Amino acid sequence: MRVASAAPAVLALALGAMPASAATLLVPATYPTIQEAVDAAASGDLIKVAKGTFAPFTVFDKRNLTRLSIRYAAERGIDVENSTFVTVRRCRISNVYAALRAHGSAGVVIEKNVINAAGDEGIAMDASECVLRRNRVKKAADNGIEVGASFVVATDNTFERNTVIGSIRSGFVVADGGNTFRKNRAARSGVFDLVDTAGAGANVYEKNKFGTEQTP
């Protein structure tokens, strides 16, 4: 993963005020990889990532990770697995296989990220009670945003003001019900801008802009 921002990227594990014992974990000065720092971090700790090239990482079984900001990430994606209250914000991810996934998690917030030229899906949501807001996915080689395309049920999620442009297959693919889609936009998809297989009335759609749709 290449982090090429002018300032260090930051991972913060904190909910409310930081405890007095909070530590700052430095990558690569103290921890050679982002994964090692994430694994070692406790609630309230701050992880600072310098510019450089790093191995891919997974946020696994973490709680109250309130900020995850990796800017200009390339080559690898971000995987939030079996975690709660993680926020992925303002990341720029390009030329990866699978850009961003939330799997078996809850309370995840994915917002204001830019994903370009993913080799598979742009965002895969296999989680519940999450929010995807103001993300932009462009030229995904598969689907732009997938919801519930695995054995993990994705429900009670809110998708708001996301834009998906030029996906090779479909813009939004929705397999599970109980989700709300508000003011999203998809265009120039190779198949459909929206494919919903969850059943008639299973999801709520409000003021979206899809040029082509396949719905029950």
N, C-alpha and C positions, 0 to 999 in steps of 0.2 A: 504494500500500500504506500503510495507516495503522498506525503503531506507537504504541500508547497505554499502554505499561507505565510504572510509576512509576520504574523504573530503565532506563538505556539497554539496547537489545538488543545482543547481542555475536555476532560471527562470528570464530572463531579458527582460523587455519591453523597447527596445531602437532601434532607427533607426539612424545610424550615431552617432555623438557625444552625450554623455549623457548631459542633461540639468543640470545646477547648482543646481536645486531644487530636483533632483532625490533622492528618499528615498530608504532605505534598509528595507525590510519586513522580519522578522524572524519567521520561523516555527520550533518548536511550541512556542518559547519564547514570541512572540508578537501575533501571530495568531495560534490558536490551530490546524487548519487544512490547508492543501494546498489550498483547495477550497476557504476558506475565504481570504487567501492572494492573490490568483489570482483575485478574485472578487474586492478586494480593490485596486489593483495595477493600476497605471496610466503609460502612456508612459514614459520611462526612468527609471522606478523603478526597483530595483533588489530584487528578492526573494531568500533567502537562506533557504534551508531545511536541518535540522539536521537529523542524523540517528534516525530511530524509525519506528513505525507502524502508518499509517495514512489512513483515509478514501479515497475512490476513488474521482477523481476530473475531471471536464470538463473545458476546455478553451472555453468559449462561448462569441461571439460577441466582440472579442478583435482585436486590430489592432497593427501591427508592433511589435509583440512578436518575437524577433529575435533569442532567444535561449531557448530551453526547454530541460534540461538535468537532467533526473531522473535516477540514476544508480541502477542496481540490484533491480528493482521493481518487486514485486511478489504479487500474490493474486488478483490484480486489473489491468485494462488496462488504456490507455490514450485516451481521446475522444476530438478531436479538432472540434468544431461545430460553424458554422456561423462566422468564423474568417478569417483574412487575414494575410499573411506574418508571419506565425508561423513556427518555425523550431523545429523538434523533432530529437535530435541527441544523439547517443551513449547511448541509453537506453538498459537495459537488462531486458526483461519481460518474466516471465515464470509461468506456471501453473495458467493461468487466463482463463476466459471464452472467451471473445473477446479481443484480446490483444491491437490493435491500430486501431483507425478509424479517418478519416477526412471526415466530413459530411457538405455539404452546404458551403464549404469554398473555398478559392482561394489563390494561391501563397504559399501553404504549402510546406515545404521541410522536407522529412522524410529520414534520411540517417544514415548509420552505426549503425543501431539498431540490436539487437539479440533477436529473439523471439522463445521461446521453449515451446512445449507442450501446445499450446493454446487449450481451450476446444471447440472453434468454429473456426472462421477464424483467420488467423494471422494478416493480414492487410486488412482493408476494405477502398477502395478509392471511396467515393461518393462526389467528388469535382473536380474542374477544374483548369487548369494552375498550376499544382503542379509537384513536382519532387520527385521520390523515387529512391534513389541511395545507392548501396552497403549495403542493408539490408540482413539479413539472417533469414529465417523462417524455423524451423525444427519441424516436427511431429505435425502439426496442425490437430486437430480432424475433421475439415471440409476442406475448401480450404485454400491454403497458402496465396494467394493474390487475392482479389476480386476487380474488377473494374466495377463500375456502376451497382451493383446488387440491387439497390433500385430505388425509384421514382426520385431521384436526378441524373441528367445527369453528367457523368464523362467524360470530353473531354479535349483535349489540354494538357494532362499529359505526362510526360516523365518518363519511367522506365528504369534504367540503372544499369547493373552489380548487380542485385539482385539475390540471391540464395534461392531456395525453395526445401527442401529435405523431403521426406517421409510424405507428406500430406495424410490423410486418404482418402479424395476424390481427388480433382485435385490441381495441383500446382498453375497455373494461370487460373482464370476465368474472361473473358472479355466480357461484355455485351454492351458496348458503343463504338462508333468510334471516330476517330480523335486523337488517342493516339499513342505514339511512344515507341517501346520496343527495346532496344539496349543492346546486350551482357548480357542478363539475362540467368539464368540456372535453370532448374527444373528437378528433377530425383526422381525415386522410388515413384511416386504418385499412390494412390490406383485406380484411374480411368484414367485420362489423365494428362500429365504434362502441357498441354495447352488446354483450351477450349475457343474458340472465337465464339460468336454467333452474332456479330455485323454486319456481312455481308462481302462478298468478297471485299477485298481491303479497308475496312473501317479503318484499323489500319496499321501502318508501323512496320515491323519487320526486324531488322538488326543484323545479327551475333549472334543470340540466340542459346542456346543448350537445346532443348526439346526432350526427348526420344520418347514421344508419343504425338500426337496432334489430336485435333478435330477442324477443321477450315472449313469455307465455301469453 
